Amino acid sequence: TKDDVVVFLGGTDMVRAQRSGHLEALLTSEFRNDVPRFRDLSWEADTVFALGTEIDRWRSGGFRGIKGLGNLETQLVNLKATVVIVQLGKNEAFAGVEGVGKFVEASDKLFGRLRGEDRQLIVLSPTPFENAVDSLYPDLRKRNVDLKRYVNALRVTANDHQALFVDLFNDAEETFTSNGLHVAPDQHASFALKIAAALGIEREDGFDALGDLLFSVREKHRLWFDYWRPANWKCLFGDDNRRVFSIGNQKNIPSIRDERDQIPGLIDAAELNVAAVAKGLAKPRIAKQIPLPPPTPAVSEEEELKEFRPADGFKVNLFVSEKLGVENPLTMRWDAEGRMYVACTWTYPHLKPGEIPNDKIILLTDTDGDGQADLSTVFADGLNIPTGLEIANGGVYVGQSTDLLFLRDKDGDGVADERKVVLSGFGTGDTHQAMNSFTWSPGGELFFCQGDGIESRVETPWGVSSLYQAGVYRLRPGRLELHGLLDDFMGPGNPWGVVFDDWGQSLVVDGAGGVSYLTPASIPAKHRLRLGRIGNPGGYCGVEMLNGRNMPESMRGQFVINDFKSNTVKRFELQPDGSGFKLDWCEPVLKSSHRKFRPVDIRMGPDGAIYVADFYNNIICHQDDYFRDPTRDLHHGRIWRVTYKKNPLAPKPAFAKASTGQLLDMLKAPERWTRQQAKFELSKRRVSLVSDMADRWVRRMNTNEPNYSRNLFEALALCATAEVPSQQLIKRALASDDHRVRAYAARIAGRWHDRLANTYELLELAANDSHPQVRLEAILSCGQISHTSAVQLAAQSVTRHSRDKWIDYAFTQAVRHQERFWMDGLTEGTLDFADDTDSMLAVFERGGSSKMLSRLMALAKSEKIKPDGLPGIYKGIASLGGPAELRQIFEPDFHLSTTSQEAAW
């Protein structure tokens, strides 16, 4: 009808459908004389149980007197919504048939809220699960049996609420997805046409005549998204809403709140343009690039260089500056050719009203090998505060805004011509805490961080992965598995760096809270248990391990860490401490007396030198400096190169031209960068043969070689990078004389648990190892596999061997995270502690003794309990309970059967 306001709700498919604009353009064109308006409230990982527009912190209620947007009903009323189009059910179907009942109840409640008094409701079913193009992704088609039940439930519930139901599941002929789950980018037009056809809208010419309208719709949606789902929500409506960044207190310097208030006017103007374009009365309005403020005063590169004080034996030179386009550098990495990629931002800390983000990745080449860049190319632009950057698989991974992107240069001209969204739904509640500090593990996992102002909810083919507040993400790109570690601020509050030692043990550093040993937190548990730190606080941003032939031998294996507050690159080393480490500080590698030197990233380059990204700014606090402080520097940036004068630099490897044998020998290189690139290159070559190739390479070695353990580790890490399990290498590594290799083997055995023949036996060996770090890794693996008895194995490890705080941390999280498996095992009788009372008590205590006792008492009286499960239940009650519980289970009236009574006795 005239002047309808149509609201969209749904998960990732709806988010991307709105971003593509195809469905909205079709509806706008069809009803152009009625001038409808469209509002998007969709959010990645939305379900009938929880909607991002409602549950994201502070959105509904605000904080400290600053009102939020209100609940769903309030938002719909304020938008004057008359029509709601909703698509949900696919994420919920991962719960299987057991979840249908709760789904029906929740969808009934949600549809009632959406209908309100007189709104029209249109319910879109999910599309079917499909087989992914990548064989390492799960085949989701087997879930369609369950999904059909959810679709049928949606149909019935929609009918109950007099809603129009659009069936996109049954008789689906087209292939819409590439990952088996989400509508592929090149299918959004077809997807929109299919929905429109179900609504009675047919367009034989598709989008041939709608190019201008599609452009205008996308522009309007961009403005709406920046208003309704803005970055820095924490500063707008959250617990930072009264700090200088949010309120401002100087004339002519707007606050973030002032600027947000300007966006509705821009949306109104964009909608007028959409309406005019739909009627053929106007052309699309193209947003103008907002000019940067004039440069602030800065010292020259030569003057800044004079103020450095490097450690004895080191020298510093400028690698690149703003003269080659490097301004406000955030992070840097190198491709296999040795070219540097630098992510630069002019958008930070926030988009201006109406601004189209245009942050860039600059590609730099040192053509003559003199340690200075002399060729600069814009590899990618149009980015929005790209705080994460890593390179592998023939392209560049970029973290920006809500998206993890993959950029590829297909024609070799140094410019990205392919851009795809790998995953989306990452939080932007605070732009200086968004996903950052990308780094590869030795086994090809991508680790990155987020701070306490961020909430991420990401749909993957394995289900929804969420990370609430501060934590660390672990992505296995080959399988698209995403795990949130340290969920809900269990560790650092604003982490900006993950680093691995040469044996895969990991640390995470905090912008305010110090250094933490990350490995014990490798289980993606939701049980909130604080992780202690091993290093004192500082302004840390970026961390790296010193390695390679150029570094002094005494420093190899030590770590360098940026402290942007003190204008220093600090240094520390680790000392073994039980299953973990303790930290000792050493003399800094680099100091500066220049206050604008702000080291924010640090990496070992291909040549073995240390590279330091200098953000070059006098503004260092996100919340306590003015939002648009005129002294914020947007025109300068430097990258410094630090070398040790007495040692040679590393030669430049030729990965692409190297033979397989040469690449394998590169795994022996002293430079970690070379080893990592060799693993990536080998992973691209006949992947199916990687396992045999690595095993043969190791078997040809003399086990008495000085670096045999190192090479065995790299061979196993190669197979992990390629996602090709090797039973033989795991066994060989578990038999190593070096506990560090055995520990890594225990980790990889857990990672490959669903693809190895005898994971339990392998972990049993590691769980009883003589070294505590190996046992720690075994417990961590037990906490991440679905084997019913894995928790028993972990418990035996802690009850039969010495333990420390790191082992206790890992064991607690293993018990909590795997509770759904071992409780089912108790109920069904497949988990039998027999006479191992110590292990049983250890599990129940870490599971929460009082809570466990209540659950066991309830289970004993449940009809669901199988006879084989009764003995274990009563053993638990006898171990945890007191006189009252013991009296109760021996009373005849307590039992539902004589079998139960006999089991109690």
KOLPA-483887 format. One record per residue (C-alpha): x, y, z. Coordinates in steps of 0.25 Angstrom, whole numbers. Last residue first. Example, Ala and Ser with C-alpha at 12.3 -4.5 7.8 and 13.67 -1.06 7.14 Angstrom:
BEGIN
55, -4, 29
49, -18, 31
END
This chain:
BEGIN
90, -205, 185
87, -193, 176
88, -202, 164
78, -212, 170
68, -200, 173
69, -195, 159
67, -209, 153
55, -211, 163
49, -199, 156
45, -185, 157
53, -183, 170
52, -172, 181
40, -180, 187
49, -191, 191
58, -182, 200
73, -185, 198
74, -173, 189
69, -164, 199
78, -168, 211
90, -166, 202
85, -152, 198
83, -148, 213
96, -154, 218
104, -146, 208
106, -147, 193
118, -145, 184
124, -159, 184
111, -167, 186
104, -159, 176
115, -161, 166
115, -176, 168
99, -176, 167
100, -169, 153
111, -179, 149
103, -191, 153
90, -186, 146
96, -184, 132
95, -198, 128
80, -198, 132
77, -186, 122
73, -172, 128
62, -166, 121
51, -169, 131
58, -160, 141
59, -162, 156
74, -165, 155
76, -153, 146
70, -143, 156
80, -148, 167
91, -147, 157
87, -133, 153
86, -128, 167
100, -135, 170
106, -128, 158
102, -114, 162
107, -116, 176
120, -121, 171
123, -112, 159
128, -119, 147
142, -118, 152
137, -125, 164
130, -136, 156
141, -138, 147
152, -140, 158
142, -149, 166
141, -158, 154
156, -158, 152
158, -162, 167
147, -172, 167
154, -181, 156
147, -193, 161
138, -194, 148
138, -180, 142
128, -185, 132
124, -175, 120
115, -183, 111
104, -185, 121
94, -177, 114
92, -166, 124
107, -166, 128
111, -165, 113
101, -154, 111
107, -146, 123
121, -149, 116
117, -143, 103
109, -130, 108
119, -127, 118
130, -126, 108
133, -111, 110
132, -111, 125
141, -123, 127
151, -118, 116
150, -104, 123
154, -110, 136
165, -118, 131
171, -107, 123
171, -98, 135
176, -109, 144
188, -112, 135
192, -97, 134
191, -96, 149
200, -108, 152
198, -124, 152
206, -136, 155
202, -149, 150
191, -160, 153
179, -151, 156
182, -140, 145
184, -150, 134
173, -159, 139
163, -148, 138
167, -145, 123
165, -159, 120
152, -159, 126
148, -146, 119
151, -153, 106
142, -165, 109
130, -160, 101
139, -157, 89
134, -143, 84
147, -136, 83
151, -123, 88
154, -125, 103
162, -137, 100
171, -129, 91
173, -119, 103
176, -130, 112
186, -136, 102
193, -122, 101
194, -121, 116
200, -135, 117
211, -132, 107
214, -119, 115
215, -127, 128
226, -136, 123
226, -151, 126
215, -154, 117
202, -161, 122
192, -152, 114
201, -153, 102
200, -168, 101
185, -168, 104
184, -157, 93
189, -167, 83
180, -178, 88
168, -169, 87
171, -163, 73
171, -177, 67
167, -177, 53
170, -162, 50
160, -153, 42
150, -148, 53
162, -146, 63
170, -138, 54
171, -126, 63
173, -135, 75
184, -142, 68
190, -129, 65
191, -124, 79
197, -137, 84
207, -136, 73
211, -122, 77
213, -127, 91
222, -139, 86
230, -129, 78
232, -120, 90
235, -132, 99
248, -135, 90
252, -150, 90
241, -153, 80
231, -164, 81
219, -156, 80
225, -150, 67
227, -163, 60
213, -167, 64
207, -154, 59
216, -155, 46
210, -169, 43
196, -165, 45
197, -154, 35
185, -144, 33
185, -135, 21
179, -122, 25
190, -115, 17
195, -107, 28
194, -119, 38
202, -127, 28
213, -116, 28
212, -115, 43
215, -130, 44
227, -128, 35
231, -115, 42
232, -123, 56
240, -134, 50
250, -124, 44
252, -118, 58
253, -131, 65
264, -135, 55
271, -122, 56
284, -128, 63
284, -140, 54
283, -153, 62
270, -158, 56
277, -158, 42
267, -153, 32
261, -161, 20
249, -165, 29
246, -150, 31
245, -147, 16
237, -160, 13
227, -155, 24
226, -141, 18
223, -147, 4
214, -157, 9
205, -147, 16
206, -136, 5
202, -146, -6
187, -142, -6
191, -128, -7
197, -129, -20
204, -115, -20
197, -104, -12
201, -109, 1
215, -109, -3
214, -94, -5
208, -91, 8
218, -100, 15
230, -93, 8
224, -79, 12
224, -83, 27
238, -89, 26
243, -76, 20
236, -67, 30
241, -75, 41
256, -72, 37
266, -83, 41
263, -91, 29
260, -106, 31
246, -105, 25
253, -99, 12
258, -114, 10
244, -118, 7
243, -107, -3
256, -111, -10
250, -126, -11
237, -121, -17
245, -113, -27
246, -98, -26
241, -88, -36
229, -83, -28
237, -82, -15
249, -74, -20
256, -71, -7
262, -58, -4
275, -59, 4
275, -56, 19
283, -45, 24
297, -46, 29
301, -44, 44
310, -33, 50
301, -21, 48
288, -27, 54
276, -21, 46
264, -12, 49
255, -7, 38
246, 5, 41
232, 6, 34
227, 21, 34
214, 28, 34
208, 42, 32
196, 49, 26
185, 46, 36
191, 52, 49
180, 55, 59
183, 69, 64
169, 74, 60
163, 64, 70
151, 59, 62
146, 49, 73
154, 56, 84
163, 48, 92
159, 39, 104
152, 28, 97
162, 24, 86
175, 27, 93
188, 30, 86
187, 43, 79
201, 48, 76
202, 41, 64
212, 33, 55
206, 19, 53
220, 14, 52
220, -1, 46
233, -7, 51
241, -17, 43
251, -26, 49
261, -32, 38
262, -47, 34
262, -43, 19
247, -49, 18
243, -39, 29
242, -42, 44
229, -34, 48
225, -23, 57
212, -15, 58
207, -3, 65
220, 5, 68
215, 19, 71
227, 29, 69
220, 42, 71
227, 45, 84
241, 45, 79
250, 40, 89
251, 27, 83
255, 13, 88
258, 0, 81
262, -14, 84
259, -13, 99
267, -19, 110
261, -32, 115
249, -35, 123
247, -49, 128
234, -57, 126
230, -70, 133
225, -82, 124
216, -94, 123
214, -109, 127
224, -107, 139
231, -93, 137
240, -93, 125
247, -79, 123
242, -69, 113
249, -57, 108
246, -42, 107
248, -30, 98
242, -16, 97
240, -8, 85
238, 6, 91
231, 19, 89
226, 18, 104
211, 18, 100
213, 10, 87
219, -2, 95
223, -11, 83
227, -25, 87
240, -33, 83
241, -48, 87
253, -57, 90
255, -70, 82
268, -64, 76
274, -54, 85
287, -60, 89
289, -64, 74
289, -50, 70
278, -48, 59
282, -48, 44
282, -63, 43
267, -65, 47
258, -63, 58
253, -53, 68
238, -56, 72
228, -45, 69
218, -36, 76
208, -25, 72
202, -15, 81
205, -14, 95
203, -1, 104
208, -7, 116
204, -18, 127
213, -28, 133
216, -42, 127
211, -55, 132
196, -53, 132
185, -61, 138
173, -67, 130
160, -64, 136
150, -75, 136
136, -73, 129
130, -86, 124
128, -83, 110
139, -92, 105
146, -91, 91
158, -100, 97
172, -94, 94
172, -86, 107
184, -94, 112
192, -89, 100
190, -74, 102
201, -71, 112
197, -57, 115
205, -43, 114
200, -30, 120
187, -23, 122
186, -10, 115
188, -13, 100
188, -27, 103
198, -38, 98
194, -53, 94
204, -64, 95
205, -77, 88
213, -91, 88
215, -96, 74
229, -101, 75
237, -89, 70
229, -80, 79
216, -74, 75
211, -60, 75
197, -54, 77
195, -39, 77
186, -27, 80
177, -32, 92
168, -22, 98
163, -28, 111
173, -39, 112
168, -52, 118
154, -58, 121
147, -46, 114
134, -53, 110
140, -64, 102
155, -67, 104
155, -75, 91
145, -74, 79
146, -85, 69
144, -83, 54
145, -95, 45
145, -91, 30
151, -105, 27
163, -100, 19
162, -87, 26
164, -92, 40
161, -80, 48
165, -78, 63
158, -65, 69
164, -59, 82
156, -52, 93
150, -39, 98
135, -37, 98
126, -49, 93
131, -58, 83
121, -66, 75
123, -77, 65
110, -82, 58
109, -95, 52
120, -104, 45
117, -98, 31
120, -85, 38
111, -73, 43
118, -63, 51
113, -56, 63
124, -46, 68
122, -36, 80
133, -25, 82
135, -15, 93
144, -24, 101
154, -26, 90
156, -35, 78
168, -43, 74
173, -52, 62
178, -66, 59
179, -72, 45
182, -87, 46
193, -92, 37
200, -102, 46
211, -93, 50
200, -83, 54
198, -71, 45
196, -57, 50
185, -47, 49
186, -35, 58
172, -30, 58
157, -32, 59
151, -19, 65
157, -13, 78
161, 1, 72
148, 1, 64
139, -1, 77
125, -8, 75
130, -13, 61
127, -28, 63
129, -39, 54
117, -44, 46
124, -48, 33
132, -60, 27
140, -62, 15
134, -49, 8
140, -48, -6
149, -39, -14
155, -42, -27
163, -31, -36
173, -28, -26
184, -19, -32
199, -23, -33
197, -26, -48
198, -41, -47
185, -44, -54
177, -51, -43
181, -42, -31
173, -48, -20
166, -42, -8
160, -50, 3
151, -43, 13
147, -45, 27
135, -36, 29
128, -28, 40
137, -15, 39
151, -20, 33
159, -32, 34
167, -35, 22
172, -48, 16
181, -47, 4
183, -56, -7
189, -68, -13
186, -78, -2
193, -69, 8
195, -55, 13
191, -48, 26
184, -35, 29
175, -30, 41
172, -16, 45
166, -11, 32
159, 1, 36
148, 1, 25
153, -3, 11
150, 4, -2
164, 2, -7
173, -10, -11
187, -13, -16
190, 2, -17
204, 1, -23
218, 6, -18
232, 4, -23
245, 9, -16
244, 1, -3
257, 2, 5
266, -9, 10
276, -8, -2
270, -20, -10
269, -13, -23
254, -14, -25
249, -12, -11
234, -14, -14
222, -8, -7
208, -12, -8
199, -2, -1
186, -7, 5
176, 4, 5
165, 11, 13
154, 17, 5
141, 17, 13
130, 24, 6
126, 36, 15
112, 40, 18
114, 45, 32
129, 43, 35
134, 29, 36
140, 26, 50
154, 25, 57
160, 23, 47
155, 26, 33
169, 30, 28
175, 16, 29
186, 8, 24
188, -7, 22
203, -10, 17
206, -21, 8
221, -24, 6
227, -31, -6
236, -43, -3
231, -51, -15
224, -61, -5
215, -50, 0
219, -41, 11
211, -35, 23
208, -21, 29
199, -15, 40
192, -2, 44
200, 8, 35
194, 23, 37
200, 28, 24
208, 19, 14
206, 26, 1
221, 25, -4
225, 39, 2
217, 35, 14
229, 26, 18
237, 14, 15
248, 5, 19
255, 15, 28
268, 10, 34
271, 5, 48
284, -1, 53
287, -12, 63
300, -16, 70
296, -10, 84
281, -8, 85
275, 3, 76
273, 18, 81
264, 25, 72
264, 40, 72
272, 42, 59
262, 34, 51
251, 44, 54
260, 55, 48
263, 48, 36
248, 44, 34
244, 58, 35
237, 64, 47
222, 66, 46
213, 77, 47
198, 74, 44
194, 72, 29
181, 78, 25
168, 72, 28
164, 60, 18
154, 63, 7
140, 55, 7
139, 47, -5
126, 51, -12
114, 41, -12
108, 38, -25
94, 41, -27
87, 32, -36
80, 38, -49
66, 44, -48
52, 43, -53
51, 29, -58
41, 25, -47
50, 16, -39
61, 27, -40
52, 37, -34
48, 28, -22
63, 24, -20
67, 39, -20
56, 42, -10
61, 31, -2
76, 36, -2
71, 50, 3
64, 43, 14
76, 35, 18
85, 47, 17
76, 54, 27
76, 42, 36
91, 43, 36
94, 56, 43
90, 51, 57
102, 41, 56
111, 53, 55
107, 59, 68
108, 45, 75
122, 43, 70
125, 57, 77
127, 69, 68
139, 79, 70
134, 93, 67
133, 97, 82
140, 88, 92
134, 78, 101
133, 65, 93
122, 55, 97
126, 41, 92
141, 43, 90
142, 50, 103
136, 39, 111
122, 38, 115
117, 28, 106
128, 18, 109
119, 8, 116
110, 7, 104
102, 16, 95
111, 24, 86
124, 19, 91
121, 4, 91
114, 6, 78
127, 10, 72
123, 5, 58
109, 8, 54
98, -2, 52
85, 7, 50
93, 19, 45
104, 13, 37
95, 2, 32
85, 12, 27
95, 20, 19
100, 8, 12
85, 4, 10
83, 17, 3
95, 15, -6
91, 1, -9
77, 5, -14
83, 16, -23
92, 6, -30
81, -4, -32
72, 7, -37
82, 11, -47
85, -4, -52
70, -7, -52
68, -9, -67
75, -22, -69
71, -27, -55
63, -39, -59
57, -37, -73
46, -46, -71
42, -39, -58
31, -46, -50
25, -41, -37
15, -50, -31
21, -51, -17
27, -65, -21
33, -58, -33
39, -48, -24
46, -58, -16
51, -66, -28
56, -52, -34
63, -49, -21
71, -62, -21
74, -61, -36
80, -47, -33
87, -52, -21
94, -64, -28
107, -57, -32
110, -54, -17
107, -69, -13
95, -71, -4
100, -77, 9
101, -91, 15
107, -101, 6
120, -93, 4
118, -89, -10
103, -87, -9
91, -85, -18
90, -97, -27
77, -96, -34
66, -107, -34
59, -104, -21
46, -113, -21
44, -110, -6
53, -100, 1
49, -86, -4
35, -87, 1
29, -73, 3
19, -73, 14
9, -61, 15
5, -59, 30
-8, -61, 36
-2, -63, 49
-6, -78, 50
-2, -79, 35
12, -75, 38
13, -85, 50
9, -96, 41
19, -92, 30
30, -90, 40
28, -104, 45
29, -110, 31
42, -102, 29
47, -107, 42
44, -121, 39
50, -120, 25
63, -115, 32
64, -128, 39
64, -136, 27
73, -125, 20
84, -128, 30
90, -139, 22
92, -128, 11
102, -121, 20
114, -128, 14
125, -123, 24
135, -114, 17
148, -121, 14
143, -125, 0
142, -110, -4
130, -108, -14
121, -109, -3
109, -119, -3
96, -112, -1
87, -108, 10
73, -104, 5
68, -90, 5
62, -85, 17
47, -82, 17
42, -67, 15
32, -62, 25
24, -50, 20
16, -43, 31
7, -31, 29
6, -22, 41
-8, -20, 48
-7, -21, 63
7, -26, 65
11, -36, 54
26, -36, 58
23, -39, 73
13, -50, 69
23, -56, 59
34, -56, 70
25, -64, 80
21, -74, 70
35, -75, 65
40, -78, 79
30, -89, 82
32, -96, 69
47, -95, 70
47, -101, 85
39, -113, 79
48, -114, 67
61, -115, 75
62, -130, 77
61, -132, 62
74, -126, 59
81, -114, 67
87, -110, 54
73, -106, 49
73, -94, 57
84, -87, 48
75, -90, 36
62, -86, 42
60, -71, 39
55, -62, 28
47, -50, 31
39, -40, 23
32, -30, 32
21, -20, 26
15, -8, 33
27, -3, 40
26, 11, 46
41, 11, 49
39, 15, 63
28, 5, 65
37, -6, 59
49, -2, 68
39, -2, 81
34, -16, 78
48, -21, 76
53, -15, 89
58, -1, 91
68, 7, 82
77, 11, 94
75, 22, 103
87, 29, 110
85, 30, 124
97, 22, 129
95, 11, 118
86, 8, 106
74, -1, 108
72, -8, 95
85, -6, 88
93, -7, 100
100, -20, 97
95, -27, 84
82, -34, 88
71, -26, 81
77, -23, 67
84, -36, 68
72, -45, 69
71, -56, 78
62, -69, 79
56, -68, 65
70, -68, 60
80, -57, 56
94, -62, 53
97, -50, 44
88, -38, 46
76, -33, 39
69, -20, 43
68, -14, 29
58, -3, 27
51, -1, 14
42, 10, 9
31, 9, -1
27, 20, -11
14, 14, -15
16, 18, -30
29, 10, -29
23, -3, -25
29, -12, -35
42, -4, -36
44, -3, -21
41, -18, -19
51, -22, -30
61, -12, -24
59, -17, -10
62, -32, -15
74, -28, -22
81, -19, -12
94, -27, -11
95, -22, 3
81, -25, 6
83, -39, 1
96, -40, 9
89, -37, 22
78, -47, 18
87, -58, 15
95, -55, 28
83, -56, 37
68, -51, 36
60, -38, 38
55, -28, 27
46, -17, 30
36, -11, 20
31, 3, 22
18, 5, 13
16, 19, 8
4, 15, -1
0, 0, 0
END
